[in-house]
Amino acid sequence: MSESSRINVERLAQKVADGDLMALGRALTLVEVGEADGRALLKQLENRCGQARIIGFTGPPGAGKSTLVDALIHEWRSAGLPVAVLAVDPVSPVSGGAVLGDRTRMGAHTLDDGVFIRSVSARGHLGGLSVAAHDMAYVMDAAGWPLILIETVGAGQSETEIAQVADLSVVISAPGLGDDLQAIKAGILEIGDVLVVNKADRDDADQTAKHLESMLALRSEKHRNVPVLRVSASNGTGVSQLADTLNRLLSESTSDRLAKRKAHKLAMTVQILASRISAGIPEKELAALGQEEFDRMIKQSLAALSAEMED
């Protein structure tokens, strides 16, 4: 990295830490691109991370995730709490960027300085999150946002990754979608700290809630005591109770949040490097390559990446 580039990154990092929203937007774009300056920026902000509480919202399409997140924003803003949102949207087939559906649905908060909403494209990543979403949440954390909400793309089959990033994971279901069976297939029931039946004003909402409650018996004994809440985000029913429950669970959390996030970031980095190395080796050579040699190549790539961030 050149000296001028390093200085620019340092200046941007300071502006982010000072709460400059324009600088935050530029920083998020830099990190999303994933090149050297973005990695250097993350290094600059590393010591400022770890204060924010992160709540993840996941569930199949049609469950009303965006509407519920929007209602919770209203609830927390009424209490004076600043809220940042990272909405992971489907990828646009035209531009390759985010479709921006979630950001549009939360447009009522545009003029509120206490709300910051950023959309990011999933870019084909199968864990319900963009690969860059983890780092973008860290930047929001470093910018001083005390509460960060991450809404996954809602792919329905592979949404469990959010549990590795968020302090709490909220799994949202709705009557009539077959969400109880979907939750088992996707594995998302196991990662929920709170299960929500949205659109609870429908006649079959109680049946959906009972199905989810009975399925908690499939979880390990340690993780069965999970609240199942009925909410109707469109008319506000149950939203304040959900916010109170999330506030209570966050206050009870004693886990080392930053260590957890760093461990997951390292695991994802190794996974990405392994995929890139595999893609760059002819199939026959890859088949003949021993695991020990492959691991050595990954370690070399990690060392090179670390050295690049130090420069």
C-alpha positions as CSV (number, residue, x, y, z in Angstrom):
1,M,0.0,0.0,0.0
2,S,1.3,3.4,-0.9
3,E,2.0,6.1,1.7
4,S,-0.8,8.3,0.3
5,S,-3.3,5.4,0.3
6,R,-2.4,4.5,3.9
7,I,-2.9,8.1,5.0
8,N,-6.3,8.3,3.2
9,V,-7.4,5.1,5.0
10,E,-6.3,6.4,8.3
11,R,-8.2,9.6,7.8
12,L,-11.3,7.7,6.7
13,A,-11.0,5.4,9.8
14,Q,-10.9,8.5,12.0
15,K,-13.9,10.1,10.4
16,V,-15.8,6.8,10.8
17,A,-14.9,6.7,14.5
18,D,-16.1,10.3,14.8
19,G,-19.5,9.4,13.5
20,D,-19.3,10.9,10.1
21,L,-22.2,9.3,8.1
22,M,-20.7,10.1,4.7
23,A,-17.4,8.6,5.8
24,L,-19.3,5.5,7.1
25,G,-21.0,5.1,3.7
26,R,-17.6,5.3,1.9
27,A,-16.0,2.9,4.4
28,L,-18.8,0.3,3.9
29,T,-18.3,0.5,0.1
30,L,-14.6,0.1,0.5
31,V,-15.0,-3.0,2.7
32,E,-17.7,-4.5,0.5
33,V,-15.4,-4.4,-2.5
34,G,-12.9,-6.4,-0.4
35,E,-9.6,-5.1,-1.8
36,A,-6.4,-4.0,0.0
37,D,-7.7,-0.6,1.2
38,G,-10.8,-2.2,2.7
39,R,-8.7,-4.7,4.6
40,A,-6.4,-2.0,5.8
41,L,-9.4,0.0,7.0
42,L,-10.7,-2.9,9.0
43,K,-7.3,-3.2,10.6
44,Q,-7.5,0.5,11.6
45,L,-10.9,0.1,13.1
46,E,-10.3,-3.3,14.8
47,N,-9.7,-1.8,18.3
48,R,-12.9,0.1,18.2
49,C,-15.1,-2.9,17.6
50,G,-17.0,-5.0,20.2
51,Q,-19.3,-2.5,21.8
52,A,-22.4,-2.9,19.6
53,R,-25.0,-5.5,20.1
54,I,-26.0,-7.4,16.9
55,I,-29.4,-9.0,16.3
56,G,-29.9,-11.2,13.3
57,F,-33.3,-11.7,11.6
58,T,-33.8,-14.7,9.4
59,G,-36.5,-16.9,8.0
60,P,-38.1,-17.8,4.6
61,P,-39.4,-15.3,2.1
62,G,-42.8,-14.0,2.8
63,A,-42.5,-14.2,6.6
64,G,-42.4,-10.4,6.9
65,K,-38.9,-9.9,8.0
66,S,-38.5,-6.4,6.7
67,T,-41.9,-5.3,8.1
68,L,-41.0,-6.6,11.5
69,V,-37.5,-5.0,11.5
70,D,-39.1,-1.7,10.5
71,A,-41.6,-2.0,13.4
72,L,-38.8,-2.8,15.8
73,I,-36.8,0.3,14.6
74,H,-39.8,2.4,15.5
75,E,-39.9,0.8,18.9
76,W,-36.3,1.4,19.7
77,R,-36.2,4.9,18.3
78,S,-39.2,5.8,20.5
79,A,-36.9,4.8,23.4
80,G,-34.1,7.0,22.0
81,L,-31.8,4.2,20.9
82,P,-29.9,4.7,17.6
83,V,-30.2,1.8,15.2
84,A,-28.1,0.7,12.3
85,V,-29.5,-1.9,9.8
86,L,-27.6,-4.1,7.3
87,A,-30.2,-5.5,4.9
88,V,-28.8,-8.4,2.8
89,D,-30.9,-8.3,-0.4
90,P,-31.0,-10.7,-3.4
91,V,-28.5,-9.9,-6.1
92,S,-29.7,-8.0,-9.1
93,P,-29.4,-10.0,-12.4
94,V,-28.6,-6.7,-14.2
95,S,-26.1,-4.8,-12.0
96,G,-24.9,-7.6,-9.7
97,G,-25.7,-5.3,-6.7
98,A,-28.5,-5.4,-4.1
99,V,-32.1,-5.2,-5.3
100,L,-32.7,-2.7,-2.4
101,G,-36.2,-4.1,-1.6
102,D,-35.6,-4.0,2.2
103,R,-34.2,-0.5,2.1
104,T,-37.2,0.7,0.2
105,R,-39.6,-0.8,2.7
106,M,-37.8,1.0,5.6
107,G,-37.8,4.3,3.7
108,A,-39.8,6.0,6.5
109,H,-36.6,6.4,8.5
110,T,-34.7,8.2,5.8
111,L,-34.8,11.6,7.5
112,D,-34.0,10.2,11.0
113,D,-30.3,10.8,11.9
114,G,-30.7,8.1,14.5
115,V,-31.2,5.4,11.9
116,F,-28.6,4.2,9.4
117,I,-29.7,1.6,6.7
118,R,-27.4,0.0,4.3
119,S,-28.3,-2.7,1.7
120,V,-25.8,-5.2,0.5
121,S,-26.1,-7.9,-2.2
122,A,-25.8,-11.5,-1.1
123,R,-23.8,-12.1,-4.4
124,G,-24.7,-15.8,-4.5
125,H,-23.4,-16.6,-1.0
126,L,-25.4,-19.5,0.4
127,G,-25.3,-18.7,4.1
128,G,-28.0,-16.0,4.0
129,L,-25.4,-13.3,4.3
130,S,-23.0,-11.6,1.9
131,V,-19.4,-12.5,2.6
132,A,-18.7,-8.8,3.1
133,A,-21.7,-8.4,5.6
134,H,-19.6,-9.5,8.5
135,D,-17.0,-6.8,7.9
136,M,-19.6,-4.2,7.2
137,A,-21.2,-4.9,10.6
138,Y,-17.8,-4.4,12.2
139,V,-17.5,-1.0,10.5
140,M,-20.9,0.0,11.8
141,D,-19.8,-1.2,15.3
142,A,-16.6,0.9,15.1
143,A,-18.7,3.9,14.0
144,G,-20.4,3.8,17.4
145,W,-23.9,2.4,16.5
146,P,-25.0,0.6,19.7
147,L,-27.5,-1.6,18.1
148,I,-27.1,-3.3,14.7
149,L,-29.8,-5.3,13.0
150,I,-28.9,-7.7,10.2
151,E,-31.6,-9.0,8.0
152,T,-30.6,-12.0,5.9
153,V,-31.7,-12.5,2.3
154,G,-34.2,-15.1,3.2
155,A,-33.1,-17.9,1.0
156,G,-34.8,-20.4,3.2
157,Q,-32.4,-23.3,3.0
158,S,-29.1,-22.1,4.4
159,E,-29.7,-19.2,6.9
160,T,-27.8,-20.6,9.8
161,E,-24.7,-18.4,9.3
162,I,-26.2,-15.4,11.0
163,A,-25.8,-17.2,14.4
164,Q,-22.0,-16.9,14.0
165,V,-22.2,-13.2,13.7
166,A,-25.1,-12.0,15.8
167,D,-25.4,-11.9,19.6
168,L,-29.1,-13.0,19.2
169,S,-30.8,-14.7,16.2
170,V,-34.5,-14.2,15.6
171,V,-36.2,-16.8,13.4
172,I,-39.3,-15.4,11.8
173,S,-42.2,-17.6,10.6
174,A,-45.7,-16.9,9.4
175,P,-48.9,-19.0,9.1
176,G,-49.6,-20.7,5.8
177,L,-46.0,-20.9,4.5
178,G,-45.1,-24.3,5.9
179,D,-42.5,-22.6,8.0
180,D,-42.4,-25.3,10.6
181,L,-41.3,-27.9,8.1
182,Q,-39.1,-25.4,6.4
183,A,-37.4,-24.6,9.6
184,I,-36.4,-28.2,10.1
185,K,-35.1,-28.6,6.5
186,A,-33.1,-25.4,6.7
187,G,-31.7,-26.0,10.1
188,I,-32.7,-22.5,11.2
189,L,-34.8,-23.7,14.1
190,E,-31.7,-24.8,15.9
191,I,-30.1,-21.4,15.8
192,G,-33.0,-19.3,17.0
193,D,-32.7,-17.5,20.3
194,V,-36.2,-16.2,19.8
195,L,-38.9,-17.7,17.5
196,V,-41.5,-15.3,16.1
197,V,-44.8,-16.1,14.5
198,N,-45.5,-13.0,12.4
199,K,-48.9,-12.1,10.9
200,A,-50.3,-13.5,14.2
201,D,-53.8,-12.0,13.4
202,R,-54.4,-14.9,11.0
203,D,-56.6,-17.7,12.1
204,D,-53.9,-20.4,11.9
205,A,-51.2,-18.4,13.8
206,D,-51.8,-20.3,17.0
207,Q,-51.3,-23.7,15.2
208,T,-48.0,-22.5,13.7
209,A,-46.8,-21.3,17.1
210,K,-47.7,-24.7,18.7
211,H,-45.9,-26.5,16.0
212,L,-42.7,-24.5,16.6
213,E,-43.1,-25.0,20.4
214,S,-43.3,-28.7,20.0
215,M,-40.3,-28.8,17.7
216,L,-38.2,-27.2,20.4
217,A,-38.1,-30.7,22.0
218,L,-35.8,-31.6,19.1
219,R,-33.1,-29.2,20.3
220,S,-30.6,-30.1,22.9
221,E,-31.9,-29.8,26.5
222,K,-29.7,-26.7,27.1
223,H,-31.3,-24.8,24.2
224,R,-35.0,-25.7,24.5
225,N,-36.1,-22.8,26.7
226,V,-36.6,-20.5,23.7
227,P,-39.5,-18.0,23.7
228,V,-42.1,-18.3,20.9
229,L,-43.8,-15.0,20.4
230,R,-46.8,-14.1,18.3
231,V,-46.5,-10.7,16.6
232,S,-48.3,-8.8,13.9
233,A,-45.8,-6.3,12.6
234,S,-48.2,-4.6,10.2
235,N,-50.5,-3.4,13.0
236,G,-47.9,-3.3,15.9
237,T,-49.4,-6.1,18.0
238,G,-46.7,-7.8,20.1
239,V,-43.8,-5.6,18.8
240,S,-43.1,-4.0,22.1
241,Q,-43.1,-7.3,23.9
242,L,-40.6,-8.7,21.3
243,A,-38.4,-5.6,21.8
244,D,-38.5,-6.1,25.6
245,T,-37.6,-9.8,25.2
246,L,-34.7,-9.0,22.9
247,N,-33.5,-6.2,25.3
248,R,-33.6,-8.7,28.2
249,L,-31.8,-11.4,26.4
250,L,-29.1,-9.0,25.3
251,S,-28.6,-7.8,28.9
252,E,-28.2,-11.4,30.0
253,S,-25.6,-12.3,27.4
254,T,-22.2,-12.9,28.9
255,S,-20.4,-14.4,26.0
256,D,-17.3,-12.9,24.5
257,R,-18.9,-11.3,21.4
258,L,-15.8,-10.0,19.7
259,A,-13.9,-13.3,20.1
260,K,-16.8,-15.2,18.6
261,R,-17.0,-12.8,15.6
262,K,-13.2,-13.0,15.0
263,A,-13.2,-16.8,15.1
264,H,-16.0,-16.9,12.6
265,K,-14.2,-14.3,10.4
266,L,-11.1,-16.4,10.3
267,A,-13.1,-19.5,9.4
268,M,-14.8,-17.7,6.6
269,T,-11.5,-16.3,5.3
270,V,-10.0,-19.8,5.2
271,Q,-13.1,-21.1,3.4
272,I,-12.8,-18.3,0.8
273,L,-9.1,-18.8,0.3
274,A,-9.6,-22.5,-0.1
275,S,-12.2,-21.9,-2.8
276,R,-10.0,-19.5,-4.7
277,I,-7.0,-21.9,-4.5
278,S,-9.2,-24.7,-5.8
279,A,-10.5,-22.6,-8.6
280,G,-7.0,-21.8,-9.8
281,I,-5.8,-25.4,-10.0
282,P,-6.7,-27.7,-12.9
283,E,-9.0,-30.5,-11.8
284,K,-6.5,-33.3,-12.4
285,E,-3.8,-31.5,-10.4
286,L,-6.2,-30.7,-7.6
287,A,-7.2,-34.4,-7.4
288,A,-3.5,-35.3,-7.1
289,L,-2.8,-32.7,-4.5
290,G,-2.5,-34.0,-0.9
291,Q,-4.3,-32.4,2.0
292,E,-1.1,-31.5,3.6
293,E,0.1,-29.5,0.6
294,F,-3.4,-27.9,0.2
295,D,-3.3,-26.8,3.8
296,R,0.2,-25.4,3.3
297,M,-1.1,-23.3,0.4
298,I,-3.9,-21.9,2.5
299,K,-1.5,-21.0,5.3
300,Q,0.8,-19.2,2.8
301,S,-2.2,-17.3,1.4
302,L,-3.3,-16.3,5.0
303,A,0.2,-15.2,5.8
304,A,0.4,-13.1,2.6
305,L,-3.0,-11.5,3.4
306,S,-1.9,-10.7,7.0
307,A,1.3,-9.1,5.7
308,E,-0.7,-7.1,3.2
309,M,-2.9,-5.7,6.0
310,E,0.2,-4.8,8.0
311,D,1.8,-2.8,5.2
